[in-house]
Amino acid sequence: MRRASSLLSSLRELRGRCSTKHPVSIISLAFHSDLGDPSPQPCRSYHGLLYKRRTQQLLRNPSRSLDTLVQNDPPLSSRQSKIKEKNDLDEAFESATTMEEMVSAFKAMESVFDENDKRLGLACLKMGQCLDSAGEDHESTLVYAVKALRILEAHDDGDGDTKSAVSLAMALHLMGSVHYGLKRFNESLGYLNRANRILGTLENDSCGFDVRPISHAVQLLLANTKTAMGRREEALDNLRKSLELKELLLEPNSRELGVAYREVAEAYSAVLRFKEALPLGLKALEVHMEQLGQNSVEVAHDRRLLGVVYCGLEEHQKAFEQNELAQKVLKNWGMSLDLLNAEVDAANIQIALGKFEEAINTLRGVVQQTDKDSETRALVFISMAKALSNQEKFADSKRCCEIACGIFEKKESLAPSKVAEAYSEIAMLYETMNEFEIAISLLKRSLALLEKIPQEQHAEASTSGRIGWLLLLTGKVPQAIPYLEGAVERLKESFGPKHFGVGYIYNNLGAAYMELDRPHSAAQMFALAKDIMDVALGPHHADSIEACQNLANAYGAMGSYKLAMEFQQRVIDAWESHGPSASDEVREAERLLFQLQKKAMTESGNCGESLPLPQSGEAISGKCLDLGLSK
């Protein structure tokens, strides 16, 4: 999976086109049936959401005006006057169409209403939602959100009042959104989980009110929050749920639904889950071609994404075909920057196909159209270095790497995530040229940038694991262990303890302990690696067999020959399942088994001694390469 870094570079550029700095507001989702416009909506769109649209008094009594009294009407009592004043203030707040009008009407309400009045709580909610939609003044928004939550919580007594429960869920969503904007992700997650539980109960109870638009917004913000916390695997679940809700809310095959399919496909591609990304990407293309025609910009973006996905699936010819079709559309629309990036993608696909000279010619054409210090120019030189390295023109390749690094150094503060990714990809090129010290140095620079970006925790884990692996490769074993241990913890937080990447790290950490003559610790690591890989990859996968072989070696080094021979026999059986193509591996595994049998006979006193295997998923104190990107 050496090409994963360049794939993700293309994907990041694709995602940058349509990402928003602020999570989509619940309001614009809940009360706009097309769900298609993520921009902040006018405040008047919030009325229905707050359940405050009441029949005008004028409609109840057409002969009476709201602002005047018939001369013959009896005078109002003090209590009636108070009620009328509150109703008038409430109506004035309802009819406000600008933020200035809303603020003025709200201040008037505050001076008259009791501080625990539910209508004041709903007004606070509306104010907070409107400010949150603008996404600028988080502290002011938080003031309204806190007050709304306090009041609406007091009025929700759990007696099955649907309106109260929905209002409380919206207040909790607002609190989650504000804390997300303030980068207080743990607090945001707490409020959103609570909102999700309330909405789930309402859905299960068939409350008679369609809470799906609100549930969609909560799921989407849960996905954003978990992504920001580095919990990518969980975020994908919420993102998938938000898509399922969108499928129910939107018209079938609408343009907006096509965009949603593509965005979820991009999210799967970002974590290298290309099999799940492919059907979603194809669905997006199908929808947009039907709605907009094959020459639309949306179709071009869909095809570029499919190019990335097909590359990830090693179907490079299909990737190249999609890329060529995308380029034709982008050229017709005069989208020069997108077109240049698509041409760089095409060169990377040509490299994957072994067409190095064609790739170099493509890149030479692109570089002439780029600015001296542009990011696109730097990406061109990275791809050029890749093609030259494959031709074993290492001096020229290194020069291209140096130029790219020089450009990206100037952008560290502006785009740390992109620069970190670029350093990682350049480091991979130095690895292929056996320049391990330079590669380690670049990876450390990448890690320093990633450590400041919570949502890049998965990339931080992979980078830390690669540093540990290279240090292990160059004989610096004690230095490698902290990087490997840090990597496994971060990767487990991002993808869970059973992700195949965690298995790779445990495997490498076990190798490090073997180098330090600590076979007991190594056996624990190898056992955990095997447990994960058997599930994630299957027991007959080459990497799973390697973990089993390592475990047999560790038990052999400990003198626990009975267990060592048991696992060595499993290695033989697994390789035999590959048929004639694995005959060399079978012979080697049988040779190692014969050696173990000889040792067991000469040291028969140790044959019965064994170290208990860790149970599946057992926690260990010695926490342990890579998400698989360097494999």
Summary of the structure (lengths in Angstrom):
residues: 631
radius of gyration: 30.4
end to end distance: 5.5
largest distance: 117.7
contacts: 2164
relative contact order: 0.06
helix: 74%
strand: 0%
